[in-house]
Amino acid sequence: MAPAPEKAPAADRPVQLFQVSTLYGAATLAAALDAGQFGPATPPAGSC
């Protein structure tokens, strides 16, 4: 078994959270993510 890859600490990896309330919303969000409509997550201002 190969060793697990090293990961950066959580504080160094910004996270984007998306919330949807319907199946239609989930499908729309999935399509937007697949199409690259959201850029990479960026840290909040003043956090660095």
DSSP file (Angstrom, degrees, kcal/mol; ACC not computed):
  #  RESIDUE AA STRUCTURE BP1 BP2  ACC     N-H-->O    O-->H-N    N-H-->O    O-->H-N    TCO  KAPPA ALPHA  PHI   PSI    X-CA   Y-CA   Z-CA
    1    1 A M              0   0    0      0, 0.0     0, 0.0     0, 0.0     0, 0.0   0.000 360.0 360.0 360.0 133.8    0.0    0.0    0.0
    2    2 A A        -     0   0    0      1,-0.1     2,-0.0     3,-0.0     0, 0.0  -0.455 360.0-101.8 -75.9 148.2    1.4    3.4   -0.9
    3    3 A P        -     0   0    0      0, 0.0    -1,-0.1     0, 0.0     3,-0.1  -0.360  43.6 -97.5 -67.4 151.2    1.8    6.1    1.8
    4    4 A A        -     0   0    0      1,-0.1     3,-0.1    -2,-0.0     2,-0.0  -0.438  44.0-106.6 -67.3 139.8   -0.9    8.8    2.0
    5    5 A P        -     0   0    0      0, 0.0     2,-0.2     0, 0.0    -1,-0.1  -0.374  37.5-105.3 -66.7 147.2    0.1   12.0    0.2
    6    6 A E        -     0   0    0     -3,-0.1     2,-0.3    -2,-0.0     0, 0.0  -0.501  36.7-153.9 -72.9 141.9    1.0   14.9    2.5
    7    7 A K        -     0   0    0     -2,-0.2     3,-0.1    -3,-0.1    -1,-0.0  -0.878  18.2-109.4-117.5 149.5   -1.6   17.6    2.7
    8    8 A A        -     0   0    0     -2,-0.3     5,-0.1     1,-0.1    -1,-0.0  -0.416  50.0 -87.8 -69.9 151.2   -1.3   21.2    3.5
    9    9 A P    >   -     0   0    0      0, 0.0     3,-1.9     0, 0.0     4,-0.4  -0.262  38.9-112.9 -57.3 149.5   -2.6   22.3    6.9
   10   10 A A  G >  S+     0   0    0      1,-0.3     3,-1.5     2,-0.2    -2,-0.1   0.824 115.4  62.4 -56.3 -34.5   -6.3   23.3    6.8
   11   11 A A  G 3  S+     0   0    0      1,-0.3    -1,-0.3     3,-0.0    -3,-0.0   0.749 102.3  52.1 -65.2 -21.9   -5.5   26.9    7.5
   12   12 A D  G <  S+     0   0    0     -3,-1.9    -1,-0.3     1,-0.1    -2,-0.2   0.483  99.5  70.7 -92.2  -2.8   -3.5   27.1    4.3
   13   13 A R  S <  S-     0   0    0     -3,-1.5    -1,-0.1    -4,-0.4    29,-0.1  -0.889  75.6-146.4-119.3 101.4   -6.3   25.7    2.1
   14   14 A P        -     0   0    0      0, 0.0     2,-0.4     0, 0.0    27,-0.2  -0.280  15.5-149.4 -61.8 151.5   -9.3   28.1    1.5
   15   15 A V        -     0   0    0     27,-0.1     2,-0.5     2,-0.0    27,-0.1  -0.971   6.8-151.3-126.8 138.5  -12.7   26.4    1.3
   16   16 A Q        -     0   0    0     -2,-0.4     2,-0.4    25,-0.1    25,-0.1  -0.943  13.1-160.9-107.6 130.4  -15.7   27.4   -0.7
   17   17 A L        -     0   0    0     -2,-0.5     2,-0.4     2,-0.0    -2,-0.0  -0.922   5.2-170.0-111.2 136.0  -19.1   26.3    0.7
   18   18 A F        -     0   0    0     -2,-0.4     2,-0.4     2,-0.0    -2,-0.0  -0.977   2.8-163.1-124.1 138.2  -22.2   26.2   -1.4
   19   19 A Q        +     0   0    0     -2,-0.4     2,-0.3     6,-0.0    -2,-0.0  -0.980   9.2 177.0-124.0 133.3  -25.7   25.6   -0.1
   20   20 A V        -     0   0    0     -2,-0.4     3,-0.0     1,-0.1    -2,-0.0  -0.952  18.4-161.3-129.8 153.2  -28.7   24.7   -2.2
   21   21 A S  S    S+     0   0    0     -2,-0.3     2,-0.3     1,-0.0    -1,-0.1   0.464  71.3  42.2-114.0  -3.6  -32.3   23.9   -1.0
   22   22 A T  S  > S-     0   0    0      1,-0.1     4,-2.1     0, 0.0     5,-0.1  -0.929  79.2-115.0-139.1 163.4  -33.7   22.0   -4.0
   23   23 A L  H  > S+     0   0    0     -2,-0.3     4,-2.5     2,-0.2     5,-0.2   0.881 119.3  54.7 -64.1 -37.4  -32.7   19.3   -6.4
   24   24 A Y  H  > S+     0   0    0      1,-0.2     4,-2.4     2,-0.2    -1,-0.2   0.910 107.6  49.8 -61.6 -41.6  -32.9   21.8   -9.2
   25   25 A G  H  > S+     0   0    0      2,-0.2     4,-2.6     1,-0.2    -2,-0.2   0.896 110.0  50.4 -63.9 -40.3  -30.5   24.1   -7.3
   26   26 A A  H  X S+     0   0    0     -4,-2.1     4,-2.6     2,-0.2    -2,-0.2   0.907 111.6  47.9 -64.0 -41.6  -28.1   21.2   -6.8
   27   27 A A  H  X S+     0   0    0     -4,-2.5     4,-2.2     2,-0.2    -2,-0.2   0.902 112.4  49.1 -65.9 -40.3  -28.2   20.4  -10.5
   28   28 A T  H  X S+     0   0    0     -4,-2.4     4,-2.2     2,-0.2    -2,-0.2   0.917 112.4  47.7 -65.1 -43.5  -27.7   24.0  -11.4
   29   29 A L  H  X S+     0   0    0     -4,-2.6     4,-2.6     2,-0.2     5,-0.2   0.921 110.6  51.7 -63.4 -43.8  -24.7   24.3   -9.0
   30   30 A A  H  X S+     0   0    0     -4,-2.6     4,-2.5     1,-0.2    -2,-0.2   0.907 110.5  48.8 -59.8 -41.9  -23.2   21.1  -10.4
   31   31 A A  H  X S+     0   0    0     -4,-2.2     4,-1.8     2,-0.2    -1,-0.2   0.902 111.4  49.5 -65.4 -40.7  -23.5   22.4  -13.9
   32   32 A A  H  <>S+     0   0    0     -4,-2.2     5,-2.5     2,-0.2     4,-0.3   0.903 111.9  48.2 -65.9 -40.7  -21.9   25.7  -13.0
   33   33 A L  H ><5S+     0   0    0     -4,-2.6     3,-1.3     1,-0.2    -2,-0.2   0.923 111.4  50.1 -64.6 -43.8  -19.0   23.9  -11.2
   34   34 A D  H 3<5S+     0   0    0     -4,-2.5    -1,-0.2     1,-0.3    -2,-0.2   0.844 109.3  52.4 -61.7 -33.7  -18.4   21.7  -14.2
   35   35 A A  T 3<5S-     0   0    0     -4,-1.8    -1,-0.3    -5,-0.2    -2,-0.2   0.480 115.2-116.3 -83.2  -2.2  -18.4   24.7  -16.5
   36   36 A G  T < 5 +     0   0    0     -3,-1.3    -3,-0.2    -4,-0.3    -2,-0.1   0.803  65.1 146.1  75.3  28.7  -15.7   26.4  -14.4
   37   37 A Q      < +     0   0    0     -5,-2.5     2,-0.5    -6,-0.1    -4,-0.2   0.650  58.6  63.6 -74.7 -14.1  -18.0   29.3  -13.4
   38   38 A F  S    S-     0   0    0     -6,-0.3     3,-0.1    -5,-0.2    -1,-0.0  -0.942  77.8-143.6-113.0 130.8  -16.3   29.6   -9.9
   39   39 A G        -     0   0    0     -2,-0.5     3,-0.1     1,-0.2    -2,-0.0  -0.114  43.5 -62.6 -78.2-177.4  -12.7   30.5   -9.6
   40   40 A P        -     0   0    0      0, 0.0    -1,-0.2     0, 0.0     2,-0.1  -0.322  63.4 -95.5 -65.3 151.0  -10.3   29.0   -7.0
   41   41 A A        -     0   0    0    -27,-0.2   -25,-0.1    -3,-0.1    -3,-0.0  -0.416  41.6-158.5 -65.4 140.7  -11.1   29.8   -3.4
   42   42 A T        -     0   0    0    -27,-0.1   -27,-0.1    -2,-0.1     3,-0.1  -0.942  22.0-105.5-122.2 146.2   -9.3   32.7   -2.0
   43   43 A P        -     0   0    0      0, 0.0     3,-0.1     0, 0.0     5,-0.1  -0.337  46.0 -94.0 -67.5 151.1   -8.6   33.5    1.6
   44   44 A P    >   -     0   0    0      0, 0.0     3,-1.8     0, 0.0     4,-0.2  -0.269  54.2 -84.6 -60.8 151.2  -10.6   36.2    3.3
   45   45 A A  T 3  S+     0   0    0      1,-0.3    -3,-0.0     2,-0.1     0, 0.0  -0.300 114.6  19.0 -58.0 137.0   -9.1   39.7    3.3
   46   46 A G  T 3  S+     0   0    0     -3,-0.1    -1,-0.3     1,-0.0     0, 0.0   0.472  92.0 107.3  83.1   2.4   -6.7   40.2    6.2
   47   47 A S    <         0   0    0     -3,-1.8    -2,-0.1     1,-0.2    -1,-0.0   0.621 360.0 360.0 -88.1 -11.1   -6.2   36.5    6.9
   48   48 A C              0   0    0     -4,-0.2    -1,-0.2    -5,-0.1    -3,-0.1   0.422 360.0 360.0-106.1 360.0   -2.6   36.4    5.5
